[in-house]
Amino acid sequence: MTQPIFLIGARGCGKTTIGRRLSEACQYQFIDTDQILQQRAQMTVADIVANEGWSGFRARETQTLQTVTAAQHVIATGGGIILAPVNREFMRQNGVVIYLKAPVSVLAGRLEAFPEESQRPTLTGKPIAEEVREVLAQRDALYREAAHTIVDAANEPDEVVTQILAALADGSPQPARANSALLR
């Protein structure tokens, strides 16, 4: 397989950590869209949002996604990249989309342990667990719509990579609905 692998999921699901390990396992190049976006803008995500609003950030996010997509790349996306229908369609048409799904308690725990406010600005201004619950409730269906495969990102990173490699080895990933066994 040479097509790009897109990692999607909520903040704190491990897209960057898993992406780096998966890229090594596949001998692919690793790309983090938020890092590239920040380098190009010479601002943090928080600064972009403060200066341009979320709509400005989302426009930059779409542009970044489309310009970094290439064969033999593992691409860790921002948690909200799936909000734009064009991004969901682009990823599904141009690669394999893996949804790193984790429960609210795991996501909130990771975000509280490693807050990184400059990279992960609050979306609602509410406490982390409450924000994660609300955001995930709004986005889960979009993650599922975009995904070819869903894996349990609550596991240790090496186990998550093993799950992804197994799904990829089974052939062309099927729509997420058909791979719900991977959630167990």
Backbone torsions as a table, in degrees:
resi	resn	phi	psi	omega
1	MET	NA	133.2	179.2
2	THR	-120.8	-7.4	-177.4
3	GLN	-70.9	156.0	-179.7
4	PRO	-65.0	154.2	175.6
5	ILE	-114.2	120.0	178.7
6	PHE	-100.0	129.3	175.4
7	LEU	-104.0	123.2	179.5
8	ILE	-122.9	159.7	176.8
9	GLY	152.7	174.3	-177.2
10	ALA	-69.4	161.9	174.2
11	ARG	-54.4	134.9	176.8
12	GLY	88.6	1.8	-178.6
13	CYS	-79.7	-12.6	176.7
14	GLY	103.4	21.4	-176.6
15	LYS	-57.3	-42.6	-179.0
16	THR	-71.8	-47.9	-179.8
17	THR	-61.3	-49.7	179.9
18	ILE	-65.2	-41.3	-179.3
19	GLY	-58.7	-43.1	179.2
20	ARG	-63.3	-45.5	-178.6
21	ARG	-68.3	-40.0	179.1
22	LEU	-65.3	-40.3	179.5
23	SER	-62.8	-37.8	176.3
24	GLU	-64.9	-45.5	-178.3
25	ALA	-62.7	-35.7	-178.1
26	CYS	-92.9	-7.7	-172.8
27	GLN	57.1	46.3	176.4
28	TYR	-108.5	164.4	172.6
29	GLN	-82.9	142.4	178.0
30	PHE	-98.8	134.3	177.7
31	ILE	-130.7	133.8	173.4
32	ASP	-114.5	113.7	-174.5
33	THR	-61.0	-36.8	178.7
34	ASP	-64.7	-39.8	179.2
35	GLN	-65.6	-44.4	179.3
36	ILE	-63.5	-44.9	179.5
37	LEU	-57.9	-45.7	-179.7
38	GLN	-66.0	-39.1	178.2
39	GLN	-62.8	-45.4	-178.6
40	ARG	-66.3	-39.3	-179.0
41	ALA	-81.0	-18.7	-173.5
42	GLN	55.3	39.1	177.4
43	MET	-146.8	157.6	172.7
44	THR	-77.3	166.1	175.4
45	VAL	-58.0	-44.0	180.0
46	ALA	-58.9	-40.9	179.7
47	ASP	-68.6	-39.9	178.2
48	ILE	-61.8	-46.0	-180.0
49	VAL	-62.8	-41.1	179.5
50	ALA	-64.4	-37.6	-176.9
51	ASN	-86.0	-34.9	-171.1
52	GLU	-120.7	-5.4	-176.2
53	GLY	76.5	171.2	179.8
54	TRP	-64.3	-32.3	-179.5
55	SER	-65.6	-39.0	176.2
56	GLY	-64.4	-42.4	177.7
57	PHE	-63.2	-45.0	-178.2
58	ARG	-63.1	-36.5	177.1
59	ALA	-65.0	-42.6	177.0
60	ARG	-63.7	-37.1	-179.1
61	GLU	-62.9	-45.5	178.7
62	THR	-61.5	-45.7	179.6
63	GLN	-61.1	-43.5	-179.7
64	THR	-62.8	-47.1	179.4
65	LEU	-53.6	-47.6	-175.9
66	GLN	-70.1	-30.4	-178.1
67	THR	-84.6	-22.5	-179.2
68	VAL	-94.6	-11.2	-176.8
69	THR	-69.8	123.5	178.4
70	ALA	-155.3	160.3	177.7
71	ALA	-59.0	151.2	177.9
72	GLN	56.3	43.0	174.1
73	HIS	-125.2	140.7	166.3
74	VAL	-102.6	121.6	-173.2
75	ILE	-116.9	112.1	174.5
76	ALA	-85.1	123.5	-176.5
77	THR	-102.2	163.0	172.8
78	GLY	-69.7	152.0	-176.0
79	GLY	-58.5	-29.2	-177.3
80	GLY	-98.2	7.9	-176.5
81	ILE	-60.7	-25.5	-177.6
82	ILE	-78.0	-5.9	179.9
83	LEU	-65.6	-30.2	180.0
84	ALA	-90.8	120.8	178.4
85	PRO	-53.1	-36.0	-179.5
86	VAL	-61.5	-35.4	179.4
87	ASN	-71.4	-42.4	178.8
88	ARG	-60.1	-47.1	-179.9
89	GLU	-64.9	-43.7	-179.5
90	PHE	-58.1	-47.9	-178.6
91	MET	-65.0	-44.4	-179.2
92	ARG	-62.9	-36.6	-177.5
93	GLN	-80.6	-21.6	-171.6
94	ASN	-114.9	6.9	179.8
95	GLY	-178.9	-164.6	177.1
96	VAL	-104.9	128.3	-176.3
97	VAL	-107.5	122.0	-179.3
98	ILE	-113.3	122.1	177.3
99	TYR	-92.5	115.7	175.5
100	LEU	-88.3	97.0	-174.7
101	LYS	-96.5	133.1	176.4
102	ALA	-142.9	151.3	178.9
103	PRO	-67.8	157.4	180.0
104	VAL	-52.9	-42.8	-177.3
105	SER	-60.8	-39.0	179.1
106	VAL	-69.7	-46.7	-179.4
107	LEU	-61.1	-47.6	-179.3
108	ALA	-62.8	-41.8	178.8
109	GLY	-60.7	-42.6	178.9
110	ARG	-66.2	-43.7	-178.9
111	LEU	-67.2	-34.7	177.5
112	GLU	-71.3	-35.0	-179.9
113	ALA	-73.2	-34.2	-178.0
114	PHE	-134.5	77.8	-170.3
115	PRO	-64.6	-41.0	179.0
116	GLU	42.1	55.8	-175.3
117	GLU	-55.5	-34.4	-178.0
118	SER	-67.3	-28.1	178.9
119	GLN	-96.1	-23.8	-174.9
120	ARG	-127.8	70.7	179.9
121	PRO	-65.8	150.2	178.4
122	THR	-61.0	142.9	179.3
123	LEU	-94.7	-25.2	-173.9
124	THR	-127.4	-14.6	-176.1
125	GLY	80.0	3.5	-179.2
126	LYS	-91.0	167.0	174.8
127	PRO	-54.9	148.6	-173.2
128	ILE	-50.3	-52.9	-176.0
129	ALA	-59.7	-41.7	-180.0
130	GLU	-67.3	-43.1	179.1
131	GLU	-62.3	-47.1	-179.3
132	VAL	-60.0	-43.6	179.7
133	ARG	-59.4	-48.3	-178.6
134	GLU	-65.2	-46.2	-177.6
135	VAL	-65.5	-43.8	179.6
136	LEU	-64.2	-38.2	177.5
137	ALA	-60.6	-36.7	-179.6
138	GLN	-76.7	-32.6	-170.4
139	ARG	-102.4	-18.3	-173.8
140	ASP	-53.5	-44.7	-179.8
141	ALA	-62.4	-34.6	179.0
142	LEU	-71.9	-39.3	175.7
143	TYR	-60.4	-44.7	-179.5
144	ARG	-64.0	-40.0	179.3
145	GLU	-62.1	-39.9	-177.3
146	ALA	-77.9	-28.5	-170.4
147	ALA	-76.9	142.7	166.6
148	HIS	-87.8	-32.3	-176.6
149	THR	-143.1	145.5	175.8
150	ILE	-116.6	132.7	175.3
151	VAL	-124.2	156.9	-178.4
152	ASP	-84.3	102.3	-177.0
153	ALA	-83.9	3.9	175.2
154	ALA	-77.4	-16.1	178.8
155	ASN	-73.2	171.4	175.3
156	GLU	-64.5	149.7	-176.7
157	PRO	-51.5	-43.4	-179.4
158	ASP	-62.8	-36.1	178.0
159	GLU	-68.4	-38.8	178.5
160	VAL	-63.7	-43.7	178.0
161	VAL	-62.0	-42.0	177.6
162	THR	-59.5	-42.7	177.9
163	GLN	-61.0	-43.5	-179.2
164	ILE	-65.2	-46.1	-179.2
165	LEU	-61.9	-38.0	177.6
166	ALA	-64.7	-42.9	179.0
167	ALA	-63.9	-40.2	179.8
168	LEU	-69.3	-35.8	-179.1
169	ALA	-70.0	-23.4	179.5
170	ASP	-71.7	-2.7	-179.1
171	GLY	110.2	-160.9	180.0
172	SER	-60.2	123.2	177.5
173	PRO	-58.3	139.0	178.1
174	GLN	-89.2	167.9	175.2
175	PRO	-53.4	149.4	-174.2
176	ALA	-53.0	-33.9	-179.4
177	ARG	-58.2	-35.1	-177.2
178	ALA	-80.0	-15.8	-177.7
179	ASN	-108.9	28.0	-177.2
180	SER	-64.3	-17.7	177.4
181	ALA	-62.6	-25.3	179.4
182	LEU	-68.1	-15.8	179.3
183	LEU	-75.1	-16.5	-176.3
184	ARG	-82.8	NA	NA
